[in-house]
Structures are given as structure tokens and as C-alpha cells.
Amino acid sequence: MKATIVLADDHQLVRNGLQMLLSAEADLRVIGEAGDGIETLRVVERLKPDVLILDLMMPGLDGVEVIRELKKSSPKTRAVVVSMHKSEAYVWEALRSGAIGYVLKDSAPTDVVKAIREALANRPFLSHPLSEANIMAYLQKTSGGPFDLYETLTARERQILQLSAEGQTSTAIGTRLSISPRTVEAHRANLMRKLGFHKLTELVRFALERQLVSNGSVPSRP
């Protein structure tokens, strides 16, 4: 039987390219697609694919959170990240969350196929120039202090963190970033979960400590 695959990326062009690439493999079959994180979880829970190919940066719910949720909704599905981000922090967070492979979008197309085959054999795969040595060096470099979760936030989450700390509402942030208030709230929930925060005041304090905002830009609260 062919191994089953679901593709998750918010760019239709990327999904089409992956679909064409994998259609040439006799033992692989794409059975579903999704364009955002929330839809990805629904599709995976329904189809239970052998492998999920996903981007880290997706609207609704980012890739890291999707990977974490896979453990509950489809524990046998192996996650392979295909991302443009080369930072060791992103790679480590993806692997720590449960991804078995990490492929850079500027890698050779054959790397995606290799990563899938390795995942099916329950073996990890990192595309060049990523390597286990690089990841271990990164961990050693950061071992003197706690892991900096801020490095795992997406660019959008960092924008929303700053704007939220400045006191802007979801509607105002959405207008500024050309996204819906609901999407703003989803991103805020994601970033607060990543940072381990439960209250907006914790987020504001964090932003002040990192000098992301100044005291003058934070509105007073009763």
C-alpha cells in the first residue's frame, strides 16, 4: 500500500509544487491539503495520514502547535517541517515539539522525498546545511541559561506581542496588519502559550523587560 501524506502550507503554489513532486513517487500518495493550522488539525484528525508535511508559519495555528496537537489527535502521524527558517532555534523547537524531519524550502526537491522516506522508517532527517552537530552546538551555547522562547515566535506573533503590549485592541491590530480580529486573537493565544503566560499583564511585563516597548507607550491601567 502507498504511504499517505497530507500537505499543509498557506501558499497554494507551494502545495501544488509538493503535490507534483510526490505524484511521481509510486509508493507515496497525497490524500489531503490544508491552508492554515486549524484546518490542518481537522484534516489530519479525519484522514490519519502516515506523514504530515507542514510549514511552521501558518495562520490560525502555527506549525509548532500543530505538531504538539498531533500527539493527541493522530499520534501515529509523523511530522516533517518544510520551512524557509534556518535558525537553530526554530529547528530545535520543531524537533522538541515532535517533528521527525526538517527540510529547508531552498533545498533540493529530493530532500522532501528523502525526509518522508526516513520518517516512514522512523528516522530523523535534517536537510543541508542543518545538522545534528549544529543543533547540539546551539544547545550548548544556550545551556548557560533558560531556552529563549522568544526566538520561537513567528514574525507575526512578535508584531502582535508588541502591539498588544502597547495596549492596542484586536480590531486595531487587525486593521494595521490587514488581518481579522479573530486571527489576531489566535496569534496572541499562540504566543502566550509559547511564552507560558496566562494574563495580558505578564505579556506587557515581558515586552518591557525585553525593551520591545517603552513605559511611555504602555497605557496606564486602573
Wavefront OBJ file of the C-alpha trace (Angstrom):
o trace
v 0.000 0.000 0.000
v 1.082 3.568 -0.664
v 2.136 5.741 2.247
v -0.390 8.530 2.791
v 0.541 12.195 3.078
v -1.194 15.459 3.975
v 0.272 18.791 2.826
v -0.124 21.905 4.974
v 1.075 25.309 3.795
v -0.740 28.610 3.480
v 0.597 29.080 -0.067
v -1.338 27.194 -2.743
v 1.681 27.367 -5.050
v 3.829 25.500 -2.520
v 1.202 22.811 -2.046
v 0.844 22.402 -5.815
v 4.602 22.031 -6.172
v 4.769 19.396 -3.457
v 1.797 17.584 -4.972
v 3.545 17.411 -8.366
v 6.788 16.270 -6.769
v 5.207 13.474 -4.763
v 2.889 12.307 -7.551
v 5.992 10.999 -9.330
v 6.696 8.605 -6.431
v 4.940 5.276 -6.928
v 4.778 4.470 -3.217
v 3.541 7.848 -1.966
v 0.057 9.343 -2.161
v -1.197 12.785 -1.141
v -4.646 12.382 0.375
v -5.340 15.869 1.702
v -4.276 19.508 1.919
v -4.765 22.407 4.303
v -4.026 26.119 4.175
v -3.933 27.009 7.880
v -3.092 25.400 11.193
v -6.616 24.843 12.436
v -7.707 23.287 9.147
v -4.582 21.107 9.230
v -5.582 19.559 12.537
v -9.081 18.857 11.233
v -7.791 17.219 8.049
v -5.191 15.123 9.884
v -7.644 14.004 12.538
v -10.069 12.904 9.830
v -7.606 11.234 7.438
v -4.895 9.955 9.840
v -2.062 10.147 7.265
v 1.276 8.417 7.697
v 3.135 11.706 7.221
v 2.208 15.366 7.565
v 4.296 17.853 5.572
v 3.837 21.298 7.075
v 5.205 24.815 7.203
v 5.970 26.439 10.541
v 4.329 29.747 9.675
v 0.617 29.277 9.103
v -2.394 31.404 10.044
v -4.785 30.261 12.723
v -2.299 27.984 14.476
v 1.429 27.821 13.810
v 3.246 24.649 12.813
v 4.831 24.006 16.198
v 1.437 23.996 17.899
v 0.048 21.732 15.174
v 2.877 19.254 15.781
v 2.178 19.260 19.509
v -1.512 18.636 18.942
v -0.725 15.702 16.633
v 0.313 13.693 19.680
v -3.315 13.778 20.799
v -5.282 13.705 17.552
v -3.137 11.417 15.378
v -0.158 10.038 17.330
v 0.981 7.715 14.523
v 1.314 10.569 12.026
v 4.920 11.682 11.595
v 5.540 15.390 11.053
v 8.094 16.741 8.575
v 8.597 20.500 8.547
v 9.310 22.279 5.251
v 10.321 25.826 6.131
v 12.345 28.817 4.988
v 13.707 29.355 8.505
v 17.289 28.153 9.065
v 17.642 29.378 12.648
v 18.672 26.633 15.065
v 16.059 27.962 17.489
v 13.257 27.195 15.028
v 14.691 23.790 14.170
v 15.182 22.816 17.797
v 11.695 23.931 18.789
v 10.169 21.941 15.917
v 12.133 18.809 16.828
v 11.437 19.248 20.533
v 7.725 19.511 19.763
v 7.754 16.199 17.900
v 8.810 16.776 14.275
v 10.946 13.963 12.871
v 12.280 15.900 9.880
v 13.154 19.455 8.916
v 13.668 20.471 5.275
v 14.571 23.957 4.090
v 12.496 25.359 1.246
v 15.604 26.193 -0.746
v 16.828 22.575 -0.543
v 16.782 20.160 -3.455
v 13.262 18.788 -4.061
v 14.617 15.278 -3.483
v 15.224 16.240 0.161
v 11.479 16.275 0.759
v 11.172 12.747 -0.619
v 14.158 11.622 1.463
v 12.658 13.164 4.589
v 9.360 11.363 4.004
v 11.056 8.001 3.492
v 13.156 8.498 6.615
v 10.059 9.479 8.584
v 8.275 6.330 7.422
v 11.246 4.365 8.749
v 11.027 6.379 11.984
v 14.415 8.010 11.378
v 15.132 11.758 11.691
v 16.191 13.863 8.716
v 17.720 17.348 8.517
v 18.460 18.912 5.143
v 21.781 20.609 4.424
v 23.188 22.831 5.906
v 21.268 21.807 9.008
v 22.892 19.072 11.039
v 22.665 17.400 14.403
v 26.064 18.904 15.211
v 24.733 22.407 14.566
v 21.711 21.789 16.764
v 23.854 20.380 19.571
v 26.216 23.369 19.291
v 23.225 25.663 19.601
v 22.007 23.830 22.697
v 25.453 24.023 24.279
v 25.599 27.746 23.514
v 22.276 28.347 25.224
v 22.764 25.846 28.058
v 24.051 28.548 30.384
v 20.531 29.924 30.743
v 16.918 29.078 30.037
v 15.831 28.446 26.451
v 14.767 31.744 24.888
v 11.216 31.053 23.805
v 11.019 34.475 22.192
v 13.176 33.068 19.394
v 10.407 30.585 18.547
v 7.799 33.294 17.964
v 6.895 33.955 14.358
v 7.353 37.422 12.884
v 3.581 37.929 13.051
v 3.440 36.829 16.687
v 6.195 39.286 17.550
v 4.265 42.083 15.872
v 1.116 41.200 17.802
v 3.054 40.856 21.055
v 4.404 44.381 20.693
v 1.125 45.938 19.576
v -0.790 44.161 22.342
v 1.728 45.352 24.929
v 1.183 48.871 23.625
v -2.483 48.490 24.510
v -3.965 48.193 21.033
v -7.181 46.217 20.656
v -7.579 43.153 18.438
v -9.591 45.243 15.980
v -6.930 47.955 15.803
v -4.146 45.403 15.392
v -6.095 43.581 12.709
v -6.629 46.799 10.764
v -2.951 47.674 10.996
v -1.778 44.212 9.894
v -4.611 43.604 7.392
v -5.893 40.527 9.200
v -9.110 39.807 11.063
v -9.508 40.414 14.817
v -10.133 36.680 15.201
v -6.775 35.916 13.589
v -5.116 38.428 15.900
v -6.618 36.655 18.907
v -5.463 33.267 17.603
v -1.910 34.539 17.182
v -1.993 36.138 20.640
v -3.198 32.880 22.181
v -0.393 31.009 20.396
v 2.340 33.374 21.536
v 1.103 33.473 25.117
v 1.011 29.669 25.174
v 4.567 29.530 23.857
v 5.767 32.013 26.470
v 3.794 30.364 29.267
v 1.692 33.432 30.015
v -1.925 33.477 31.189
v -2.542 37.203 31.618
v -2.015 40.228 29.408
v -0.127 41.931 32.237
v 2.526 39.190 32.030
v 2.890 39.855 28.313
v 3.283 43.602 28.928
v 5.936 42.991 31.600
v 7.799 40.664 29.244
v 7.740 43.259 26.455
v 9.052 45.944 28.820
v 11.848 43.710 30.127
v 12.992 42.955 26.589
v 12.677 46.651 25.696
v 10.218 45.828 22.938
v 8.116 48.727 24.202
v 8.852 51.664 26.453
v 6.967 52.637 29.578
v 5.661 55.651 27.724
v 3.981 53.528 25.078
v 2.158 51.297 27.573
v -1.202 52.746 28.621
v -1.908 53.023 32.316
v -4.386 50.517 33.699
v -6.591 51.022 36.723
l 1 2 3 4 5 6 7 8 9 10 11 12 13 14 15 16 17 18 19 20 21 22 23 24 25 26 27 28 29 30 31 32 33 34 35 36 37 38 39 40 41 42 43 44 45 46 47 48 49 50 51 52 53 54 55 56 57 58 59 60 61 62 63 64 65 66 67 68 69 70 71 72 73 74 75 76 77 78 79 80 81 82 83 84 85 86 87 88 89 90 91 92 93 94 95 96 97 98 99 100 101 102 103 104 105 106 107 108 109 110 111 112 113 114 115 116 117 118 119 120 121 122 123 124 125 126 127 128 129 130 131 132 133 134 135 136 137 138 139 140 141 142 143 144 145 146 147 148 149 150 151 152 153 154 155 156 157 158 159 160 161 162 163 164 165 166 167 168 169 170 171 172 173 174 175 176 177 178 179 180 181 182 183 184 185 186 187 188 189 190 191 192 193 194 195 196 197 198 199 200 201 202 203 204 205 206 207 208 209 210 211 212 213 214 215 216 217 218 219 220 221 222
